[in-house]
Each structure stands twice: as structure tokens, then as C-alpha cells.
Amino acid sequence: MDIAIGIMTIVSIMTFFGIIAWAWSRHRVSANDEAARLPFAVPDEATTTRGEG
């Protein structure tokens, strides 16, 4: 049982670092920049009117 836990721990750590490597890879730069700008793409609350709809 201890070996299975150890193997799962190693697989989990490798998966974690694989996701980090994928997220920080060069071909993701444009997608990451676009995602970082999404919160600013919505209209401000002050410019919308209430009671519509």
C-alpha cells in the first residue's frame, strides 16, 4: 500500500509541474495576455443604465 501511495504522489507532482510548464510555455503567451485583459473588456458598471431589460 505504501508503494502505491508513493507512486501516486510522484505522478501527482509530475502532473503539477507539467501543467506549470504548459501554462508558462512560449506558445501560450498570446492566450495568457488575452486572458489577462478579459476583466477590463467588460463595460464599467457606472456606464450601464439600471432598469433596462
Helices and strands as residue ranges (DSSP letters): H 2-23, G 26-28, H 29-41, G 45-47
